[in-house]
Amino acid sequence: MSGFAYVVRGGKAEETSLKQALGLKADLCWVHLNTNDERAKAWLEGAAGLSPYVIEALTAAETRPRCDAAAAGAVINLRGLSSEQMAASDPLASIRIYALEGRVFSVTRKRLNAIPVVQDQIKASAILDPGDLIAALALAITEELDPVVADLGDSLDDCEEQIVTSRAFALRRLVNQARVQAIGFRRFLAPQRAALEKLANLGVPWLGGDDRLHLNAAADRAARMAEELESIRERAALVHETLTDLRAEQIDQRSLMIAVVAMVFLPLTFITGLLGMNVAGIPFAHEPWAFWGVFWLCAGIGVGVTGYFVMRHWFER
C-alpha cells in the first residue's frame, strides 16, 4: 500500500509516515493513499478509525463528483487529469477526500496530476489547514483542465475552417475524437461544479472565508468549462452533419457523372451493336465510306447528347 503523509504545525510542514501522522497534533494532517486494494480499507478502518460510510466513500470502485456532510467533516469526490492511460468514456481520474477539523484523508486509484502540485505548495508552507488543502486541490485540478478544454475548442475551430476552405472529409475522425472527449469531460465537470459549490456553502468551522472564495472560484471555472464543453459537443455534432452532407453531395455528383457518361454512350453502344451483328443484309456493308459514316454519326450523336446535358445544367455542382 503506497501513500504519504504531511503534518503542518505552526506554519511549517514536514513529511512523515502514515502511522506517525495519526498520533501527532497539528493544524493539518494530510494522509494520502494511492491504492485500490483491500489493505486500504483495512488501514482506514483499523489505524485511522473511520466510519464504514466514510470508508465506503473513499474506496468505492465507481465515483462521481459529490460533496456530502459526514458528522463533523465532509466527503468530497473530485475528478482531474491523470498521467496514466484512461478510457475514452472515463477520461478523468478521481480523488476521494474526507476532511474534518485538522485532518484530511484522500485516496486515489490513478495518479492525479494535481497531487504533486499541492505537495509543492505544502512544502512551501502555502497550505495551513484542511480548507486550504481542499481549495488548493480544486484550483490545481481546474487550472490544469482549463487549457485542455480550450485546446479542444481550438481543434474544432480548425476543423470548421478546413471544411470551409478545402472540404476535407478526412476531418471526420478528428471531429469524432473531439466530440467523445467533450462528452467524457462534461460527464464529470458538471457535477464537480455542484460539489464545489456545496462544499463552499457547507457550515463547517475548518473552512475559512478565503477557502470558500477559492472553492467558489474553482466552481465558477468548472462551470465555464462545462458550458464550453457543451458548446463543443453541439458544434461537433453540426460539423459532423456538415461532413456527412458534403460526403453525400460528393457521392451524388459522382453518380451524376457516371449517369451522364452512360447516357452518352448508350445510343452509341446500340448503333455499334446493331451494325456489328454477324448477319447478312447490313446496309452499306461494302461501301468504302461506310466506316467513316458510322464514325461521324456516332460522334454527332455523342456531341448532341452531351450538349443536351450541358444546356440542362446537369454538370453544375
C-alpha positions in Angstrom: 0.0 0.0 0.0 1.6 3.2 -1.2 1.0 6.7 0.1 2.4 9.7 2.0 1.5 11.9 4.9 2.2 15.6 5.8 1.9 17.4 9.1 1.6 21.2 9.3 2.3 22.7 12.7 3.0 26.4 13.3 3.0 27.2 9.6 5.7 24.6 8.9 5.2 21.4 7.0 7.0 18.1 7.4 6.6 14.7 5.7 6.1 11.8 8.0 4.9 8.1 7.8 1.3 7.1 7.7 1.4 5.6 11.2 3.2 8.5 12.9 0.9 11.1 11.3 -2.2 9.8 13.1 -0.6 10.3 16.5 0.6 13.9 16.0 -1.4 17.0 17.0 -1.2 19.6 14.2 -3.1 22.3 12.3 -3.3 19.9 9.4 -2.6 16.2 9.0 -2.9 15.1 5.4 -2.8 11.3 4.8 -3.0 10.2 1.1 -3.3 6.6 -0.1 -2.6 5.7 -3.7 -4.0 2.2 -3.9 -7.0 0.1 -4.9 -6.5 -3.0 -2.8 -8.2 -4.3 0.3 -5.3 -3.1 2.6 -6.6 0.5 2.2 -9.9 -0.5 3.6 -8.3 -2.3 6.5 -5.9 0.6 7.3 -8.7 3.2 7.2 -10.9 1.1 9.4 -8.2 0.0 11.8 -5.4 2.6 12.1 -7.5 5.6 11.1 -10.7 4.5 12.8 -13.0 5.9 10.2 -16.7 5.0 10.0 -17.9 2.4 7.4 -19.8 5.2 5.5 -16.6 7.2 5.1 -14.5 4.2 4.2 -17.0 3.1 1.5 -17.0 6.6 0.0 -13.1 6.7 0.0 -12.7 3.2 -1.6 -15.7 2.9 -3.9 -14.9 1.5 -7.3 -17.1 3.9 -9.2 -17.5 7.6 -8.2 -18.8 10.9 -9.5 -18.0 14.4 -8.1 -20.0 14.9 -5.0 -19.9 16.6 -1.6 -21.8 15.3 1.5 -21.6 16.2 5.1 -20.4 13.4 7.3 -20.6 14.1 11.1 -18.1 17.0 11.8 -16.5 16.6 8.4 -17.3 16.2 4.7 -16.8 13.7 2.0 -15.7 15.2 -1.3 -15.1 13.5 -4.6 -13.3 15.4 -7.4 -12.1 14.5 -10.9 -8.9 15.6 -12.7 -6.4 14.7 -15.3 -4.1 11.8 -14.9 -0.8 10.8 -16.5 -1.9 7.2 -16.8 -3.9 5.8 -19.7 -7.6 6.5 -19.2 -10.6 5.1 -21.1 -12.4 7.4 -23.5 -15.6 7.1 -21.6 -13.9 7.9 -18.2 -11.1 10.3 -19.1 -10.6 11.9 -15.6 -9.1 10.3 -12.5 -10.9 10.6 -9.2 -9.7 11.7 -5.8 -11.9 10.8 -2.8 -11.4 13.1 0.2 -12.7 13.0 3.8 -11.9 16.3 5.6 -12.6 17.3 9.2 -11.0 19.7 11.7 -7.2 19.3 11.4 -7.3 16.1 9.3 -7.7 15.2 5.6 -7.7 11.7 4.3 -7.5 11.2 0.5 -7.5 8.1 -1.8 -6.7 7.8 -5.5 -6.7 4.8 -7.8 -4.9 6.5 -10.7 -2.1 9.1 -10.5 -3.7 12.5 -10.2 -1.6 15.3 -11.8 -2.8 17.8 -9.2 -1.3 15.9 -6.3 2.4 16.9 -6.9 1.3 20.5 -7.4 -0.4 20.5 -4.0 2.6 18.7 -2.4 4.9 21.5 -3.6 2.5 24.1 -2.1 2.5 22.3 1.3 6.3 22.1 1.3 6.4 25.9 0.5 4.2 26.5 3.6 1.3 27.8 1.4 -1.2 25.4 2.9 -2.0 25.7 6.6 -5.3 23.9 7.2 -7.8 21.4 5.7 -9.7 24.3 3.9 -6.5 25.5 2.3 -5.7 21.9 1.1 -9.1 21.2 -0.5 -9.2 24.6 -2.1 -5.7 24.1 -3.5 -6.7 20.7 -4.9 -9.8 22.1 -6.6 -7.8 25.0 -8.1 -5.0 22.8 -9.3 -7.5 20.4 -11.0 -9.4 23.2 -12.7 -6.3 25.1 -13.7 -4.9 22.0 -15.5 -8.2 21.2 -17.2 -8.9 24.7 -18.4 -6.2 24.8 -21.3 -7.2 21.2 -22.3 -10.8 22.3 -22.8 -9.6 25.4 -24.6 -7.4 23.3 -26.9 -10.3 21.1 -27.6 -12.3 24.1 -28.8 -9.4 25.3 -30.9 -9.1 22.0 -32.6 -12.8 22.1 -33.5 -12.3 25.7 -34.9 -9.5 24.3 -37.2 -11.8 21.6 -38.4 -14.6 24.1 -39.2 -12.1 26.3 -41.1 -10.8 23.3 -43.1 -14.3 22.3 -44.0 -15.0 25.8 -45.5 -11.7 26.0 -47.3 -11.0 22.6 -48.6 -13.9 20.3 -47.8 -11.5 17.8 -46.1 -13.6 14.7 -45.5 -10.6 13.2 -43.5 -11.7 15.5 -40.7 -14.5 13.1 -39.7 -12.2 11.2 -37.3 -10.8 14.4 -35.7 -14.3 15.7 -35.1 -15.4 12.4 -33.6 -12.4 12.5 -31.2 -13.2 16.0 -30.1 -16.9 15.1 -29.5 -16.0 12.0 -27.5 -13.5 13.9 -25.3 -16.1 16.7 -24.7 -18.7 14.2 -23.7 -16.3 12.4 -21.3 -15.1 15.7 -19.7 -18.5 17.2 -19.3 -19.8 14.0 -17.6 -17.7 14.9 -14.6 -17.2 18.7 -14.8 -20.9 19.5 -14.4 -21.4 17.6 -11.1 -18.0 18.7 -9.9 -19.2 22.3 -10.1 -22.2 21.4 -7.9 -19.9 19.6 -5.5 -17.6 22.5 -5.1 -20.4 25.0 -4.6 -22.0 22.7 -2.0 -18.7 22.4 -0.2 -18.2 26.2 -0.3 -21.6 26.7 1.4 -21.1 23.9 3.9 -21.3 25.1 7.5 -18.1 23.6 8.9 -15.6 25.6 11.1 -12.5 24.4 9.3 -13.4 26.3 6.1 -12.4 29.9 6.3 -13.6 32.8 4.2 -10.7 32.7 1.9 -11.1 28.9 1.4 -14.8 29.5 0.4 -13.7 32.2 -2.1 -11.2 29.8 -3.7 -13.7 27.0 -3.8 -16.2 29.3 -5.5 -13.6 30.4 -8.0 -12.9 26.7 -8.8 -16.6 26.1 -9.1 -17.0 29.0 -11.4 -14.2 27.8 -13.6 -15.6 24.3 -13.7 -19.0 25.8 -14.7 -17.4 27.7 -17.5 -15.6 24.6 -18.8 -18.8 22.6 -18.6 -20.5 25.3 -20.7 -17.6 25.3 -23.2 -17.8 21.5 -23.4 -21.5 21.6 -24.1 -20.8 24.2 -26.9 -18.0 21.9 -28.3 -20.3 18.9 -28.3 -23.1 20.8 -30.2 -20.6 22.3 -32.7 -19.0 18.9 -33.2 -22.4 17.4 -34.0 -23.1 20.2 -36.5 -19.6 19.7 -38.1 -20.3 16.0 -38.3 -23.6 16.6 -40.0 -21.9 19.1 -42.4 -19.3 16.5 -43.3 -22.0 13.9 -43.9 -23.8 16.3 -46.2 -20.7 17.1 -48.1 -19.9 13.4 -48.5 -23.4 12.7 -49.7 -23.1 15.6 -52.2 -19.8 14.2 -53.5 -21.3 10.8 -53.9 -24.3 12.3 -55.7 -22.0 14.3 -58.0 -20.0 11.2 -58.9 -23.2 9.2 -59.5 -24.5 12.0 -61.8 -21.2 12.0 -63.8 -21.5 8.2 -64.2 -25.1 8.5 -65.3 -24.3 11.2 -67.9 -21.4 9.2 -69.3 -23.7 6.1 -69.5 -26.4 8.2 -71.3 -23.9 9.5 -73.8 -22.6 6.0 -74.7 -26.0 4.2 -74.6 -27.1 5.2 -78.1 -23.6 4.7 -79.4 -23.5 1.2 -77.9 -26.8 0.4 -79.5 -25.7 1.5 -83.0 -22.3 -0.3 -82.9 -24.0 -3.4 -81.5 -26.7 -3.4 -84.2 -24.2 -2.9 -87.1 -21.8 -5.4 -85.6 -24.2 -8.3 -85.8 -22.8 -11.2 -87.9 -25.8 -11.5 -90.3 -26.3 -10.7 -94.0 -28.1 -7.6 -95.2 -26.4 -4.9 -93.2 -26.8 -1.7 -95.2 -23.7 -0.2 -96.8 -21.5 -3.1 -95.6 -19.5 -3.0 -98.8 -19.3 0.8 -99.3 -15.8 2.3 -98.8 -17.2 5.3 -96.9 -19.4 3.2 -94.5 -16.9 3.1 -91.6 -16.3 6.9 -91.5 -20.0 7.5 -92.0 -20.9 5.4 -88.9 -18.0 7.1 -87.0 -19.2 10.6 -87.7 -22.8 9.6 -87.0 -21.7 8.3 -83.5 -19.6 11.4 -82.9 -22.6 13.6 -83.8 -24.9 11.7 -81.5 -22.4 11.9 -78.7 -21.9 15.6 -79.1 -25.6 16.1 -79.3 -26.4 14.2 -76.1 -23.6 16.0 -74.3 -24.8 19.4 -75.5 -28.3 18.5 -74.2 -27.0 17.8 -70.7 -24.9 21.0 -70.8 -28.0 23.0 -71.7 -29.9 21.4 -68.9 -27.1 22.3 -66.4 -26.5 18.8 -65.3 -22.8 19.4 -64.9 -23.2 22.3 -62.4 -22.3 21.5 -58.8 
